[in-house]
Amino acid sequence: MASLAGKTAVVTGSTRGIGRGIAVRYGREGANVVVSGTNPDLCEEVAALIRQEGGSAVGIPCDISKLEEINHLYDKTLETFGEINIVVNNAGIAVFKPFVEVDPETVKRIWDVNLFGTFFSGQRAAKEMIRQGKGGKIINMSSISEEVGTADLTQYAVTKGGIKIMTKCMALELAAHKINVNAIGAGVIDTDISAEEFAKPGMREATIQRIPWGRMGAPEDIAGTAVFLAGNDSDYLTGTTIFVDGGLIAM
């Protein structure tokens, strides 16, 4: 039997990159998957892919930086599948720009998506899981940036440091309800969020040289850990970040 059979999973920011990889893998593991992102056509495209592989999925568009859209996402999920068992707060954006040059509008947008979105999606998920009385799994997408500094990414790294402590606090408050809250600290993953940066001459090669595993990560590398954190084998694990980074921060 697939490890997530019968569970309903909401994956925010799942029309591309890491989120898409997690959503597709959850479908293969038997979950009812809610694919969410700002583009309705891409939501349906990923949901259709999951259904084509024999899984169960719907696309529900959502701008995670807006509370009314977060509530709509959860309302429609409950209307469609009846309950919510797994939530992956994956939606996030990054902008590479020097600290002394980044503008207030860019900073606000990053913080609204990465912090506000994760906080209030997690809050609504927790309320529903408490109401259901069956426990649940909340997974926040973090990064090695919660532990190590990176030039030109201060505005992004701040949000991942926030997600680190948010995850710990959520875990403490929700443990009594048997709701596990953990984070995944992604390393350098080959997705379009950083495609422009790695298109610079020599940047990709220099980055790979720093990774002990000898390659950049892929969304599928993150998806395996997301399955573990969503399943029963992680029932005694809460309040921590698991780094999936090819050994990068071990150096």
Rosetta blueprint (number, residue, H / E / L):
1 M L
2 A L
3 S L
4 L L
5 A L
6 G L
7 K L
8 T E
9 A E
10 V E
11 V E
12 T L
13 G L
14 S L
15 T L
16 R L
17 G H
18 I H
19 G H
20 R H
21 G H
22 I H
23 A H
24 V H
25 R H
26 Y H
27 G H
28 R H
29 E L
30 G L
31 A L
32 N E
33 V E
34 V E
35 V E
36 S L
37 G L
38 T L
39 N L
40 P H
41 D H
42 L H
43 C H
44 E H
45 E H
46 V H
47 A H
48 A H
49 L H
50 I H
51 R H
52 Q H
53 E L
54 G L
55 G L
56 S E
57 A E
58 V E
59 G E
60 I L
61 P L
62 C L
63 D L
64 I L
65 S L
66 K L
67 L H
68 E H
69 E H
70 I H
71 N H
72 H H
73 L H
74 Y H
75 D H
76 K H
77 T H
78 L H
79 E H
80 T H
81 F H
82 G L
83 E L
84 I L
85 N L
86 I E
87 V E
88 V E
89 N E
90 N L
91 A L
92 G L
93 I L
94 A L
95 V L
96 F L
97 K L
98 P L
99 F L
100 V L
101 E L
102 V L
103 D L
104 P H
105 E H
106 T H
107 V H
108 K H
109 R H
110 I H
111 W H
112 D H
113 V H
114 N H
115 L H
116 F H
117 G H
118 T H
119 F H
120 F H
121 S H
122 G H
123 Q H
124 R H
125 A H
126 A H
127 K H
128 E H
129 M H
130 I H
131 R H
132 Q H
133 G L
134 K L
135 G L
136 G E
137 K E
138 I E
139 I E
140 N E
141 M E
142 S E
143 S E
144 I H
145 S H
146 E H
147 E L
148 V L
149 G L
150 T L
151 A L
152 D L
153 L L
154 T H
155 Q H
156 Y H
157 A H
158 V H
159 T H
160 K H
161 G H
162 G H
163 I H
164 K H
165 I H
166 M H
167 T H
168 K H
169 C H
170 M H
171 A H
172 L H
173 E H
174 L H
175 A H
176 A H
177 H H
178 K L
179 I E
180 N E
181 V E
182 N E
183 A E
184 I E
185 G E
186 A E
187 G L
188 V L
189 I E
190 D L
191 T L
192 D H
193 I H
194 S H
195 A H
196 E H
197 E H
198 F H
199 A L
200 K L
201 P L
202 G L
203 M H
204 R H
205 E H
206 A H
207 T H
208 I H
209 Q H
210 R H
211 I L
212 P L
213 W L
214 G L
215 R L
216 M L
217 G E
218 A L
219 P H
220 E H
221 D H
222 I H
223 A H
224 G H
225 T H
226 A H
227 V H
228 F H
229 L H
230 A H
231 G L
232 N H
233 D H
234 S H
235 D L
236 Y L
237 L L
238 T L
239 G L
240 T L
241 T E
242 I E
243 F E
244 V E
245 D L
246 G L
247 G L
248 L H
249 I H
250 A H
251 M L
